[in-house]
Amino acid sequence: MTGGDVAAAVCGALGAYAFELRGEVRPAMPWGVLRGGAVPGLPVITKAGSFGIDDALVACVEWFTNSDAARPTGPDQSVGGRPPGYAPVVGRVA
């Protein structure tokens, strides 16, 4: 997803309550998984909408194609869609 407004809109539309950070694909391109909503565990990559490397989208496709981490983790194993002991990493997105 490119841009914070786009990321917030997509997460809100999917009903996700959090984006759990897991690492970086490239500097300033974090990846993580969605929590809650229609596709819990879905791996996503975000990048700033206003700056970045020329091949940022190519890097994302390559990462999704080649990384075992890019596999969906599946539904939240929790009560009410939140894992036991859940503490938000970046807060609510919806």
Backbone as JSON Lines, residues from 0, in Angstrom:
{"i":0,"aa":"M","n":[0.85,-1.15,0.0],"ca":[0.0,0.0,0.0],"c":[0.9,1.23,0.0]}
{"i":1,"aa":"T","n":[0.59,2.19,-0.81],"ca":[1.39,3.4,-0.87],"c":[0.64,4.56,-0.24]}
{"i":2,"aa":"G","n":[1.27,5.18,0.72],"ca":[0.69,6.34,1.39],"c":[-0.13,5.96,2.6]}
{"i":3,"aa":"G","n":[-0.03,6.77,3.65],"ca":[-0.75,6.51,4.88],"c":[-2.25,6.57,4.72]}
{"i":4,"aa":"D","n":[-2.74,7.49,3.9],"ca":[-4.18,7.6,3.69],"c":[-4.73,6.34,3.02]}
{"i":5,"aa":"V","n":[-4.0,5.83,2.05],"ca":[-4.42,4.61,1.35],"c":[-4.39,3.43,2.32]}
{"i":6,"aa":"A","n":[-3.32,3.31,3.09],"ca":[-3.2,2.2,4.04],"c":[-4.33,2.24,5.06]}
{"i":7,"aa":"A","n":[-4.62,3.4,5.61],"ca":[-5.7,3.53,6.59],"c":[-7.05,3.19,5.96]}
{"i":8,"aa":"A","n":[-7.28,3.63,4.74],"ca":[-8.55,3.35,4.06],"c":[-8.71,1.85,3.78]}
{"i":9,"aa":"V","n":[-7.66,1.21,3.3],"ca":[-7.72,-0.22,3.0],"c":[-7.95,-1.01,4.28]}
{"i":10,"aa":"C","n":[-7.18,-0.7,5.33],"ca":[-7.34,-1.42,6.6],"c":[-8.74,-1.2,7.17]}
{"i":11,"aa":"G","n":[-9.23,0.02,7.08],"ca":[-10.58,0.3,7.56],"c":[-11.63,-0.46,6.78]}
{"i":12,"aa":"A","n":[-11.49,-0.49,5.46],"ca":[-12.46,-1.2,4.62],"c":[-12.46,-2.7,4.9]}
{"i":13,"aa":"L","n":[-11.3,-3.24,5.26],"ca":[-11.19,-4.66,5.57],"c":[-11.57,-4.97,7.01]}
{"i":14,"aa":"G","n":[-11.76,-3.93,7.83],"ca":[-12.13,-4.13,9.22],"c":[-10.97,-4.53,10.11]}
{"i":15,"aa":"A","n":[-9.75,-4.35,9.65],"ca":[-8.58,-4.68,10.47],"c":[-8.47,-3.69,11.63]}
{"i":16,"aa":"Y","n":[-8.11,-4.18,12.81],"ca":[-7.94,-3.29,13.95],"c":[-6.49,-2.92,14.2]}
{"i":17,"aa":"A","n":[-5.55,-3.62,13.53],"ca":[-4.14,-3.3,13.73],"c":[-3.31,-3.81,12.55]}
{"i":18,"aa":"F","n":[-2.16,-3.19,12.38],"ca":[-1.13,-3.62,11.43],"c":[0.06,-3.97,12.3]}
{"i":19,"aa":"E","n":[0.34,-5.26,12.43],"ca":[1.41,-5.74,13.3],"c":[2.72,-5.76,12.53]}
{"i":20,"aa":"L","n":[3.63,-4.88,12.9],"ca":[4.91,-4.77,12.2],"c":[5.76,-6.01,12.43]}
{"i":21,"aa":"R","n":[6.43,-6.47,11.35],"ca":[7.3,-7.64,11.43],"c":[8.71,-7.36,10.93]}
{"i":22,"aa":"G","n":[8.9,-6.31,10.13],"ca":[10.22,-6.03,9.59],"c":[10.16,-5.01,8.47]}
{"i":23,"aa":"E","n":[11.23,-4.97,7.69],"ca":[11.31,-4.06,6.54],"c":[11.71,-4.83,5.3]}
{"i":24,"aa":"V","n":[11.06,-4.51,4.19],"ca":[11.43,-5.06,2.89],"c":[12.65,-4.31,2.38]}
{"i":25,"aa":"R","n":[12.62,-3.02,2.52],"ca":[13.7,-2.09,2.22],"c":[13.59,-0.98,3.27]}
{"i":26,"aa":"P","n":[14.6,-0.14,3.41],"ca":[14.47,0.97,4.36],"c":[13.21,1.81,4.07]}
{"i":27,"aa":"A","n":[12.49,2.12,5.12],"ca":[11.25,2.91,5.05],"c":[10.12,2.19,4.32]}
{"i":28,"aa":"M","n":[10.21,0.86,4.2],"ca":[9.14,0.04,3.61],"c":[8.83,-1.11,4.56]}
{"i":29,"aa":"P","n":[8.06,-0.82,5.63],"ca":[7.76,-1.87,6.61],"c":[6.77,-2.89,6.08]}
{"i":30,"aa":"W","n":[6.9,-4.1,6.6],"ca":[5.92,-5.13,6.29],"c":[5.39,-5.66,7.62]}
{"i":31,"aa":"G","n":[4.2,-6.19,7.55],"ca":[3.58,-6.78,8.72],"c":[2.32,-7.53,8.31]}
{"i":32,"aa":"V","n":[1.52,-7.86,9.29],"ca":[0.28,-8.59,9.02],"c":[-0.89,-7.82,9.61]}
{"i":33,"aa":"L","n":[-2.03,-7.96,8.95],"ca":[-3.25,-7.35,9.46],"c":[-3.81,-8.2,10.58]}
{"i":34,"aa":"R","n":[-4.4,-7.56,11.56],"ca":[-5.06,-8.25,12.66],"c":[-6.54,-7.9,12.64]}
{"i":35,"aa":"G","n":[-7.36,-8.93,12.76],"ca":[-8.8,-8.75,12.77],"c":[-9.35,-8.53,11.37]}
{"i":36,"aa":"G","n":[-10.65,-8.32,11.3],"ca":[-11.29,-8.0,10.03],"c":[-11.47,-9.18,9.11]}
{"i":37,"aa":"A","n":[-11.63,-8.87,7.83],"ca":[-11.96,-9.87,6.82],"c":[-10.8,-10.79,6.46]}
{"i":38,"aa":"V","n":[-9.57,-10.33,6.63],"ca":[-8.4,-11.13,6.22],"c":[-7.31,-11.1,7.3]}
{"i":39,"aa":"P","n":[-7.59,-11.6,8.5],"ca":[-6.58,-11.57,9.55],"c":[-5.36,-12.39,9.15]}
{"i":40,"aa":"G","n":[-4.19,-11.86,9.46],"ca":[-2.95,-12.55,9.12],"c":[-2.43,-12.24,7.73]}
{"i":41,"aa":"L","n":[-3.15,-11.41,6.97],"ca":[-2.71,-11.08,5.61],"c":[-1.44,-10.25,5.67]}
{"i":42,"aa":"P","n":[-0.36,-10.71,5.01],"ca":[0.86,-9.91,4.98],"c":[0.69,-8.7,4.05]}
{"i":43,"aa":"V","n":[1.17,-7.55,4.5],"ca":[1.1,-6.33,3.71],"c":[2.4,-5.56,3.83]}
{"i":44,"aa":"I","n":[2.67,-4.76,2.83],"ca":[3.83,-3.86,2.81],"c":[3.29,-2.46,2.63]}
{"i":45,"aa":"T","n":[3.87,-1.51,3.35],"ca":[3.5,-0.11,3.15],"c":[4.75,0.68,2.78]}
{"i":46,"aa":"K","n":[4.53,1.79,2.1],"ca":[5.61,2.73,1.81],"c":[5.01,4.12,1.75]}
{"i":47,"aa":"A","n":[5.85,5.09,1.99],"ca":[5.39,6.47,1.9],"c":[4.92,6.76,0.49]}
{"i":48,"aa":"G","n":[3.89,7.56,0.38],"ca":[3.38,7.91,-0.93],"c":[4.19,8.99,-1.62]}
{"i":49,"aa":"S","n":[4.93,9.76,-0.83],"ca":[5.6,10.93,-1.4],"c":[7.09,10.75,-1.69]}
{"i":50,"aa":"F","n":[7.68,9.63,-1.28],"ca":[9.1,9.42,-1.57],"c":[9.4,7.93,-1.57]}
{"i":51,"aa":"G","n":[10.57,7.58,-2.06],"ca":[10.99,6.18,-2.07],"c":[11.82,5.87,-3.29]}
{"i":52,"aa":"I","n":[12.33,4.65,-3.31],"ca":[13.18,4.22,-4.41],"c":[12.35,3.99,-5.67]}
{"i":53,"aa":"D","n":[13.0,4.11,-6.81],"ca":[12.3,3.97,-8.09],"c":[11.69,2.58,-8.28]}
{"i":54,"aa":"D","n":[12.35,1.55,-7.76],"ca":[11.86,0.19,-7.97],"c":[11.14,-0.37,-6.74]}
{"i":55,"aa":"A","n":[10.49,0.49,-5.97],"ca":[9.83,0.07,-4.73],"c":[8.77,-0.99,-4.98]}
{"i":56,"aa":"L","n":[7.94,-0.81,-5.98],"ca":[6.88,-1.79,-6.23],"c":[7.45,-3.11,-6.75]}
{"i":57,"aa":"V","n":[8.53,-3.04,-7.51],"ca":[9.21,-4.26,-7.96],"c":[9.76,-5.0,-6.74]}
{"i":58,"aa":"A","n":[10.35,-4.27,-5.8],"ca":[10.88,-4.89,-4.58],"c":[9.77,-5.58,-3.79]}
{"i":59,"aa":"C","n":[8.59,-4.98,-3.76],"ca":[7.46,-5.59,-3.05],"c":[7.03,-6.89,-3.71]}
{"i":60,"aa":"V","n":[6.91,-6.87,-5.03],"ca":[6.51,-8.09,-5.75],"c":[7.55,-9.18,-5.54]}
{"i":61,"aa":"E","n":[8.82,-8.85,-5.62],"ca":[9.88,-9.84,-5.41],"c":[9.81,-10.41,-4.0]}
{"i":62,"aa":"W","n":[9.56,-9.54,-3.01],"ca":[9.49,-10.0,-1.63],"c":[8.31,-10.96,-1.44]}
{"i":63,"aa":"F","n":[7.14,-10.58,-1.96],"ca":[5.98,-11.45,-1.83],"c":[6.19,-12.77,-2.56]}
{"i":64,"aa":"T","n":[6.92,-12.75,-3.67],"ca":[7.16,-13.96,-4.45],"c":[8.16,-14.89,-3.77]}
{"i":65,"aa":"N","n":[9.18,-14.32,-3.13],"ca":[10.31,-15.11,-2.65],"c":[10.41,-15.32,-1.15]}
{"i":66,"aa":"S","n":[9.65,-14.61,-0.36],"ca":[9.8,-14.68,1.09],"c":[8.8,-15.63,1.73]}
{"i":67,"aa":"D","n":[9.29,-16.55,2.55],"ca":[8.39,-17.41,3.32],"c":[7.56,-16.58,4.29]}
{"i":68,"aa":"A","n":[8.09,-15.45,4.73],"ca":[7.37,-14.58,5.66],"c":[6.12,-13.99,5.01]}
{"i":69,"aa":"A","n":[6.06,-13.99,3.69],"ca":[4.92,-13.39,2.99],"c":[3.69,-14.29,2.95]}
{"i":70,"aa":"R","n":[3.78,-15.46,3.55],"ca":[2.63,-16.36,3.56],"c":[1.64,-15.91,4.64]}
{"i":71,"aa":"P","n":[0.35,-15.89,4.32],"ca":[-0.63,-15.51,5.34],"c":[-0.52,-16.38,6.58]}
{"i":72,"aa":"T","n":[-0.71,-15.77,7.74],"ca":[-0.61,-16.51,9.0],"c":[-1.94,-17.09,9.43]}
{"i":73,"aa":"G","n":[-3.01,-16.76,8.76],"ca":[-4.31,-17.3,9.09],"c":[-5.06,-16.5,10.12]}
{"i":74,"aa":"P","n":[-6.24,-16.96,10.47],"ca":[-7.09,-16.22,11.41],"c":[-6.42,-16.04,12.76]}
{"i":75,"aa":"D","n":[-6.78,-14.96,13.41],"ca":[-6.29,-14.72,14.77],"c":[-6.77,-15.85,15.66]}
{"i":76,"aa":"Q","n":[-5.89,-16.38,16.45],"ca":[-6.23,-17.41,17.43],"c":[-6.54,-16.69,18.73]}
{"i":77,"aa":"S","n":[-7.76,-16.25,18.88],"ca":[-8.06,-15.38,20.0],"c":[-9.54,-15.32,20.32]}
{"i":78,"aa":"V","n":[-9.82,-14.59,21.36],"ca":[-11.2,-14.29,21.72],"c":[-11.47,-12.88,21.23]}
{"i":79,"aa":"G","n":[-12.54,-12.69,20.48],"ca":[-12.87,-11.36,19.98],"c":[-11.92,-10.86,18.91]}
{"i":80,"aa":"G","n":[-11.18,-11.76,18.25],"ca":[-10.28,-11.36,17.18],"c":[-8.94,-10.84,17.64]}
{"i":81,"aa":"R","n":[-8.67,-10.83,18.94],"ca":[-7.38,-10.34,19.44],"c":[-6.66,-11.45,20.18]}
{"i":82,"aa":"P","n":[-5.37,-11.61,19.9],"ca":[-4.6,-12.66,20.57],"c":[-4.5,-12.4,22.06]}
{"i":83,"aa":"P","n":[-4.39,-13.46,22.87],"ca":[-4.19,-13.26,24.29],"c":[-2.95,-12.41,24.54]}
{"i":84,"aa":"G","n":[-3.06,-11.45,25.45],"ca":[-1.94,-10.57,25.76],"c":[-1.66,-9.55,24.69]}
{"i":85,"aa":"Y","n":[-2.6,-9.32,23.77],"ca":[-2.39,-8.39,22.67],"c":[-2.05,-6.99,23.17]}
{"i":86,"aa":"A","n":[-1.03,-6.39,22.59],"ca":[-0.71,-4.98,22.81],"c":[-0.42,-4.4,21.44]}
{"i":87,"aa":"P","n":[-1.12,-3.34,21.03],"ca":[-0.92,-2.81,19.67],"c":[0.49,-2.29,19.46]}
{"i":88,"aa":"V","n":[0.98,-2.52,18.25],"ca":[2.3,-2.02,17.88],"c":[2.19,-0.61,17.35]}
{"i":89,"aa":"V","n":[1.21,-0.36,16.51],"ca":[1.04,0.97,15.92],"c":[-0.34,1.56,16.24]}
{"i":90,"aa":"G","n":[-1.11,0.89,17.05],"ca":[-2.42,1.4,17.42],"c":[-3.5,1.01,16.45]}
{"i":91,"aa":"R","n":[-4.64,1.57,16.64],"ca":[-5.79,1.26,15.8],"c":[-5.62,1.88,14.41]}
{"i":92,"aa":"V","n":[-6.11,1.17,13.41],"ca":[-6.06,1.68,12.04],"c":[-7.44,2.04,11.52]}
{"i":93,"aa":"A","n":[-8.46,1.58,12.18],"ca":[-9.82,1.84,11.69],"c":[-10.47,2.94,12.5]}
